[in-house]
Amino acid sequence: MTKNTKICLLVCITLSLFLLIPSAGAFEIAPANPNVGDEIIVTGDSPTSSVPAKMVFTKTVPVEDGTYLYYVGKV
């Protein structure tokens, strides 16, 4: 691979990443420093009709008779 080909490939990959990654700076999270039990609100604008979102949280669930149950509602 020549030097020009490598540079061209690097530029194409970089531009592709900018087009595929949504503008995260356009979103605001309130409160900025949430505590346990706080309601978190995410607001913003997007040039697309949907925005991928991922939520991660932990919950301690008691074990009774060797089984456990946790219902996730209104998440």
Sequence and secondary structure as in RCSB ss.txt:
>XXXX:A:sequence
MTKNTKICLLVCITLSLFLLIPSAGAFEIAPANPNVGDEIIVTGDSPTSSVPAKMVFTKTVPVEDGTYLYYVGKV
>XXXX:A:secstr
  HHHHHHHHHHHHHHHHHHS  GGGEEEESSS  TT   EEEE  SSS              BTTB        
